[in-house]
Each structure stands twice: as structure tokens, then as C-alpha cells.
């Protein structure tokens, strides 16, 4: 499984990468696809990574979010009075689940 970056350049949900490289703030404000500044954090992230190797940056970002979600899952199970052994056994099962692996490898 590899991170699929071809979706970023071809889907209409994402702003044009060339515009994000050259005119980040203008593109965020005058975008005709989405209302102005609908998702400014995501668009600023796209814009800051558009000039560089955005595929690597997005993949690292998704991996970090996947690791954080697994740590939070473990913490939530401990807060819900699940024994640490069971929580420790179920967390890797969550990490290895197809949904988690697909979420870490698709930018959509």
C-alpha cells in the first residue's frame, strides 16, 4: 500500500496546486469551488506544501494523525476502565484494521 497523491491534483475538492503555489491568499479568498475560507487550515497546509514535495508532507501528516488516534484510543479505553492488557491488545488490532490503513494512505 502506498500513499496516493494523484487524487490531490485531479479532484475538484482540492484547490488548484499551481494557484496555491503562486497566489495562496488570493486563491483562498476568491475560490469559486468552495466558499471563501471554508477550510482555511487545510488549504493553508496545501498551499505551504504545494511548492515542495507535497506527497511526502501529506503522507507524514496522515501517519502522525494515525499514531495520535491510536494513542488516544488507548487512553480512552483506559479512561473507560478497560484493563491495560486488553487495551494494549486492542490498540494494535485497530492500527492493523483496513479502515485505519486506508485512511493513512488516501488523502481524501
Buried (B, 14 or more C-beta within 10 A) or exposed (E): EEBBBEEBEEEEEBBBBEBBBEBBEEBBEEBEEBEEEEBEEEBBBBBEBBEEEBBEBBBEBBEEEBEEBBEEBBEEBBEEEBEEEEBEEBBEEBBEEEEBEEBBBEBE
